[in-house]
């Protein structure tokens, strides 16, 4: 895919402070009760600025639909705003659900982002719908739904050709060009006007792990909601890996749910609110993230307690030192090349404080 050595260095990142591997941020643009989507989107700008200042490596936004507590249904729109408020941190999707979109549309959107923030855009791609079947049908304008396992490699190949502008002669799309993109040629002095976004494959099972390995692409695994599959998927990725123009060796990132607070009591209060939101989601009652006060007064049923217990084991929460220790242990157990932190909780200030505290715990810069 023609990535340069410099691009490989961008993928691999730099370790800030005493963190064992690069740390990054995954943003769901969460919306809690008492807040608006505008509040959460404004906080995302502040969070991206904070992450850049503290030395986090990349900042990704995830695509979800028909979920009141998640305001990131349009990652490219959110990222476009973030390009105007950052200058160094890598920005990307974690991810765009490719089966929901025409490959040309994604190539155009992320070509635009690359033109806005040259050399620092990641295009993370998933094959799940990111929502329920009815919503997926509405997005795709069809009732003939498949999860994308059969079509995803073909869609990915088409998207890559649009990004590289290299459909072969005789292909129906030979005369179609994704703009901004390579068809615009070079800037004065022979400098390429726009690089191409870095493609990542995302997954929570073995399908994307194997495909990423075979194609020699970086791989991001959703440990935060599929922890039992983490080690098997990473093993499969490493076993399947073939060197490519993008990477000469495997590079795997894992997403981790975190919540660092100034004290254990605050962490528990915010965690309980996030846990109640998860119960509502998994029992078909999605809504805004409840307040800590609402969660404190709620009595979980035995079945709901099982849901919380299963989810709690995958959420690293507590003081910053405790979260740091658990992150270090997780990295050692998985061998992940990068950790991407997704903050759970109700309060917008909690999201900011958690990212700041974890940076402090690792001695990351504050420039």
Secondary structure, DSSP 4 states (H G I P E B T S, - for coil): ----HHHHHHHH----TT-SSEEEEEE--B-BTT--HHHHHHHHHHHHHHHHHHT-SEEEE----S-TTB--S-HHHHHHHHHTT-SSSEEEEEEEEGGGS-HHHHHHHHHHHHHHSTT-EEEEEESS-SS-HHHHHHHHT-S----STTTHHHHHHHHHHHHHT-PPTT-TTTT---SSSGGG-EETTTEES---PEEEEEESSHHHHHHHHHHT-EEEE-TTT-GGGHHHHHHHHHHH----SS-SS--EEEEEEEEEESSHHHHHHHHHHHHHHHHHHHTT---SBPPHHHHHH----HHHHHHHHHHHTTEEEEEHHHHHHHHHHHHHHH--SEEEEEE-SS-HHHHHHHHHHHHHHTT----
